[in-house]
Amino acid sequence: MSSYMAKPQEIERKWYIIDAENKPLGRVATVAASILRGKHLPTFTPNVDCGDHVIIINADKAVLTGNKLNQKVRYYHTGWVGGIKEIHYNKLMAENPEKAMTYAVKGMLPNNTIGRNALTRLRVYKGTEHNHAAQKPEAWTQEIK
């Protein structure tokens, strides 16, 4: 018996909604990254981008456990000499929680073309409203602890 290997032209992508309200940011990000990669499918193939679309709502109501809200820092570099910058997560979650969720999911995807393409299928929204009703997204029913 031979193993099934998915081909890019055979992939049918579905849409899923994940509600991040009162759930840890990292746990929501791991579930989203897994769906974006396609690891929830029986036809998962590591070298093919076979994941689905993910919509994360209520990103502003996601929680950071422990003391991470005050201690966690995101560092980035502008590209200029001495251009290291930092932003604390209490400020990031207050001003732009969509970006915090996107950073978390991006860090869990592979650093190659498959990961970059998968990230384009992620949509993150601050509240419950989104404009993807025409795609008929399904609610992700598996529990996020």
C-alpha positions, 0 to 999 in steps of 0.5 A, spaced: 500 500 500 502 506 498 502 513 501 497 518 499 501 525 497 497 531 496 498 535 489 497 542 489 491 542 484 487 537 488 487 541 494 480 544 496 480 550 502 475 551 507 474 557 512 474 556 519 473 561 525 476 561 531 473 565 537 479 567 542 475 570 547 478 568 554 483 563 551 490 564 552 493 567 546 499 562 545 493 556 545 489 560 539 495 561 535 498 553 535 491 551 533 491 557 527 498 555 525 496 547 525 490 549 521 494 553 516 499 548 515 493 543 514 495 538 519 488 537 521 487 533 515 488 526 513 491 528 507 497 532 510 503 532 506 509 536 509 512 539 502 505 541 499 501 547 502 495 544 503 492 548 509 485 552 510 483 559 511 483 561 518 479 567 521 480 569 528 475 573 532 475 577 538 483 578 538 482 583 543 479 579 548 485 573 548 489 573 555 496 572 556 497 568 562 501 569 568 505 575 568 506 575 560 502 581 559 507 586 563 514 582 562 513 579 555 517 584 550 517 584 542 524 586 539 524 588 532 530 591 527 529 597 523 535 595 518 539 601 520 545 601 525 542 601 532 535 600 530 533 595 535 526 597 537 522 594 543 514 594 544 511 591 551 505 586 550 501 590 555 501 596 550 501 592 544 495 588 546 491 595 548 493 598 541 493 593 536 491 586 538 491 583 531 498 584 530 500 580 537 496 574 534 499 575 527 506 575 530 504 569 535 502 565 529 507 567 524 512 564 529 509 557 529 509 557 521 515 554 518 520 560 515 520 558 508 515 559 502 510 554 505 509 558 511 509 565 508 504 563 503 500 560 509 500 566 513 496 570 507 490 565 509 490 568 516 485 574 518 485 576 525 479 581 527 479 585 534 471 584 535 466 579 533 465 582 526 468 580 519 467 581 512 468 573 510 460 571 510 460 569 503 465 564 504 461 560 509 466 559 514 465 554 519 466 555 527 472 551 529 469 546 534 475 542 537 476 545 544 482 550 545 484 549 553 
